[in-house]
Amino acid sequence: MKRILLSVPHMCGAEMAYVEEAFRTNWLSTVGPNLVEFERAVERWSGLPGVALASGTAAIHLGLRLLGVGPDDEVFCQSLTFAASANPIRYLGARPVFVDSERQTWNMDANLLRRALRERAAQGCLPKCVEVVHLFGQCAEMDDILSVCGEYGVPVLEDAAEALGATYRGRPAGTMGAVGVYSFNGNKIVTTTGGGMLVSPESHWVEKARFWSQQARDPGIAYEHSELGFNYRLSNVLAGIGRGQMTVLDRRVEQRRAVAFRYRDALQDLPGLTLMPQAVGRLHTNWLSVFLVDEHRLGLSRDGLIAALDAANVESRPVWKPMHLQCLFSQFESVGGAVSEDIFHRGICLPSSSSLTEADQTHVINAIRAACGAPPVRAQEPIGTDPQNQIVPCPSSIASLT
């Protein structure tokens, strides 16, 4: 059968009309009505003004610059994340300090953060900012993180690249810190094929980022520049894709969650295979369905399971390798590390596309069960519930909603 991929784009049909409009009106550059409307759509969801950019990485870069990060500054950054969270720190000549995760959310441990900030305060050298990541679609414990950062006067940048659609105690991911960042890469819940957005409650910061993203050209007829700028603006064509995608954000989140809970329900009899925690008080989008493997209980290692799935023509992968274990960042300080290392060594990401059919997901499930010596399950239509008893529809309805 065809290879079942980890996370693929899922178009709703509305995107094409906006893309065709861009071609028909010849708005093919980094200005145009799709850009304006795409930004407005994200603002309606987040409640904050934003600027559409070429990538989430670009948004982090500009966000750090807005917060005053420069050469030799320190930025406290979550270790368990994708490299794009940490790379912009180095773009600015700053030094990352990597903070370990807590097990309840897999995100930055507020207690370790408090300890590290206390030590830096005693030395008179607080970091310029703290960059927290909402991993795989689940928000970090923001109340605690914002409290400790507020105590020391350190601003927070929220890397919500993986968490558009997620909420924390009713607040949208990416809207609780000084700056928030989203990604619209091709594998995300909502995509522009490649793109990102920076949001902030400070509207003048958003306008500053917009200025920087367009090569920081000063007003006037001459091409004059008094600040360093970047070619970071999203195109009007790609914004048209995002404009259509935003109309189905809630449905795509619902579908991703349904996929995760069907895996959980269909694999619950296998000891040693557990779904990523679904922390209380937040809506976890389950952008990726991620499980922890206990090799001794399951009788199969994480890497063994990845190999078995590959043989069944199913793509899977480990969770992100923590930044403090990366050669690129080996010279930088880390705070803790045992939790993120354990999650990295045991975590596996399963196919999670919102367009994943019931038949394809059953194939994945049975490939896992076969690798563990368990009998197969039949294609069926279970109703999954999350720990907060929120009913999610069965994934069999997904194919009819493309």
N, C-alpha and C positions, 0 to 999 in steps of 0.2 A: 504494500500500500504506500501511498505518498507519505513523505516525512511529515511528522507533526511537529511544528515549530513552537518555540517558547512563547512568543508574543508577537502577533502580527497586526498591522493596521486593519481597522474595521470601519469602512465607509458606510454612511447612512443614505447617501444619494443626494442630499442637499448640497454637498460640497461642490458638485460639478457646476451647478448654476452660478455660484459665486466665482469660480475659476473662469468659466466662459464669459462672465460679465467683465472680468479683468482683461481678457483678450479682446473682447468686442469693443471696449472703451479705450484700449491701449494703455491701461494703468498697469504696467509691468515692472515698475520700479519699486523703490522703498517708500513710496507715498501712494495714497489712494484710499477709496472708501472702504475696502475690505479691511485694511489696517485699522481704521477708525472703529469700525463695527466689531472687529475681533477684540480689540481692547475693551470696548464697551461691554461685550459679552462676558469677558473675564471679570470686569468690574462689577457687573450685576451679581455674579456668583460670589466674589470675594468681598465686595463692599469697599474695595480700595482702587484708586487710580493705578494704571500700569502702562508700561511701554513694551511693545512686542519687539523681540530681538532675534538674532540669528540662531541662538542656542541658549540652553540653560546655563552652560558654562560662561557664556558672555554675560548673562545676567548676574551670576555670582561675582564675576570680575568687576563689573560696574558697581554692584552692591557693596563690595568690600571697599572700593575706592570712595564711594559716598560716605562710608563710615570712617574715612580718614586713614585707612591702612596704607602703609608705605614701607620703604626699606628698613629692615631690622626690627620692625614691630612684631609682636607675637599675636597670633590668632589661635584661640582654642577651637579645635575642630573634632568632630566625631570621628573615631577611627574606623568603625564599621560602616563603610560607605564606598561609593564608586570614586575613582581617582579624580573625576571632574569636580568633586567638592573641594579637594585640596589643591589642585593645580593652580587655580587663580591666586591663591595665597602666595605662591612662588612667583607668579607673573609680576606681582607687585614688590618682590624682593623681601617679603615678610617671612617669618618663621612659624610654621604650624607646630602646635603642641597637641598631640592626639589623646583624646579622652575616651575611655572604655565605655561600654554599654551596660545597661541593666537588663536583667532577664525578662522583666515584665513586658517590655516594649521592644527590646533589642536596640534601643536608641540611647542617647547620651545619659549617663548616670549622674543625676543631679547631686548626689552625695560626693562623688569623686570631683565633680566640678567645684563644689563648695570648698572642698579641701584644697584644691589647686589654686583657687582664687584667694583663699586665705593666706596661703604661702606666698603668692605673688604680692599681695598687699603688704605683707610684713617686710618684703624686700623692696617695696616701693616701685614695682614694675608690673603693673596690671596689664593684661593683654588689651589690644585695641578693640577687639570684639570677640564674641563667641558665635561659632557657626554650628548650629544644630541641624540634624538631618531627620526627616520623617521617612524612615526606611520602609521600602516595599509597600508604601501606602498607609502606614500607621504613624500617627503623631507621637512625638516624644512627650514626656511629662512636663508640659510647658509651664504650668503654674509654678512648679518647684524651680524650674530653670530660670524663668523670668524673675522669680523672687530673689534668688541668689545673685543673679546678674544685676538686678536693681539695687541690691544691697551694696554692691561695689561699683555701681555706676558704669557697668560695661554693657554696651548695646548688643543685641542679638540679631543675627542674620538667620532666617529660616530657609534652609534648602528643602523646599517642598517639590523638588523635581519629580519625585515618584509619587506624589500625594495629592495631585489635583482631584478634588471630589471628596477628600477626607475631611473630617471635622474633629475638633477637640472640645468637649463640653459645649457643643453647639457653635463653636467658632471655626470658620474655615481654616484649613491648613495654610500657612504662609502669611497669615494676617495678624499674628500676635507679636511679632518682633518689630524692629525698626525697619527692616527690609525683608521681603519675601521673594522667592524665586520659584518659577515653574518651568518644566521642560515639556516640549511637544515633539520629542524625537519619535521616530517611526514605531518604536515598540511601546509607547506610552498609551494610557487609556484614551486620551485625546491627542491627536497628532496633527502637525502641519508638515509632515515628513522630516522636518528638521526645524527647530525653533525653540524659543523660550520667551519668558516674560518676567519683568521685574515689577513688583508692586510695593507700595509704601503708603502709610498714612500721611507722610509728608509729601504733598503734591509737588512742592518745588524740587524735591529730590528726584521725583519721577521725570520732571522736565529737564533737570540737569543730566540725568542718564540718557534721555532722548537726545539732548544736545551732543553729549560725548559719542553716542552711537552713530552719529552722522558726521563723523570726522571733526566734530567741534568747530564747525565753520561759523565764524562770527557774523552777526547781522550786517547787511550792506551788500552792495553789488560786487565788491572785490572778494576774491577768494582769500580771505585773511583769517589767520588762526592764532589765537593767544593761549590756547590750552591744547594738550595732547588729546586727540580723538581716536576713534576706532570705527571700522566699517562693520557695525554690529546690527544694523537695522534689518528687520524681517521684510521680505518682499510682499507686495500687495497680492501676488498670485498665491503664495503659500498661506497668507492670512485668510484668503478665501476658503481654503481647506479647513483651517481652524474655525472659521466662522460657522461653517456647516457642522463641524464636529461638536461644537459647544452646545448645539441644540439637543444632543443626545447624551450629554455628560452623565446625568442621573441614571439613565438606562444602562450605560456602559458600566458604571460602578455596580449597579445591581447584578449585571451579568457576571462580572469578575468575582463578586462575592459568591454567587451561586456556584460557579466553577470550584472555588476553594472549598465550599461546604460539601459539595458532592464528593470531592476527593476525601475529605475528612470522614464522611459517613461511610463511604465504600471501603475505606482502609482501616476503620476503627478496630477491627478484630486482629490486626497485625500488631503485635507488641513491638515497641521500639520505633514507631513512626508517628510523629505528632506534628500537627499543624502549628505554624507560628502563632504565638499568643495573640488573642483578640482582647486587648486591654479594655477595661471597663471605662465608660464615660466618653468614648470616642467612636466614630465610624471609620473602621479600617476598610479601605477600598480593596485590599488584597490584589493590588496591581499584579503581583506575582503570587502564585500559590507556593508557599515555602514550607518545607517540612524539616524537622530534625530527625536524624537517624541515630538510633542507639544500636551500634553494631552487635553488641553482645546479646541484646534481647531480640533483635531482628534476624540475626544470623547472617547478615550481609552488611558490608561497609557502604558508606556513602558513595565512594568511587566505584564500588562493585555494582551498585544500583544504577549509577550513571551509565556504566558500560552495558548493563543488561538492557536499559532503555534504548541506548544507541543501536544495539543489535536488533531491537524491535522497531527501528526507524522512528524513534522518538527523541527529540532534542530536550535535554535537561542540562543543568549546570550547577556548580557550587554557588553559594552566596558570595558576596563581595569579599575579596581578601582584604583584611584590615590594613589601613594605611601604615600602621607602625611596623608591619611585617614586609612592606614593600621596599625593594632595594633603593628606589628613588628617594624614599623618605627615611632611610635607616639612620641618618645622622641627627634626626630631630627627636625631641623628648616625647615620651608618652606617659600617661597617667593610667595605671592599671593595664589591662589587656587580656586577662584570662577569659573573661566572658566572650568578648568578640572573637578571640582565637578559637574557643570551643564551638561557637556558632559557625564560624568559617569551616572548621574541620568536619562538622556534622550536618551542615545545612545543604539542602537540595531544592532547586527551583524547578517546578514542573510546568508543562504547557498551560498557559493561563489566558489565552486570547478570549476576548468577549464573543468572538465568532466561533469558538470551539464547539463542534457539534456533539450531541450525546454519544454518537457512535465512536467518534475519535477519542472522546474522553474515556469511554469504556475500554477502548483499546489500550490507552495509557494505564488505566487502573489494572487491567488484566495482565499487562506486561510487568507491572510491579508485583502483583500477586504471584505470577509464575516464577519470578526471580526469587521470591521468598518461599516457594513451595506451597502456596495457598491455592485453593480452587478458584476458578474464575467467577465473576458475577455476570448476570445478564443485563443487557441494556434495559433500563427502567427509568422511572420518573419520580425519584424521591423528592420530598419537600425538605429542604435544609433549614435549620434555624441557627442563629448565632447565639453566643452566650447571653445576650440581652433579649432573647426571644423575639427577635425581629424576623418575620417570615420573609424568605427569599424565594422567588419562583424557581421551578426546576429548569435546568439548563436545556431541556429538550425544546423549549420555546425559542431558544436563541436564533436558530437558523431561519425562522419565519420572520424575524425582525430585522434582517439586514437591509 
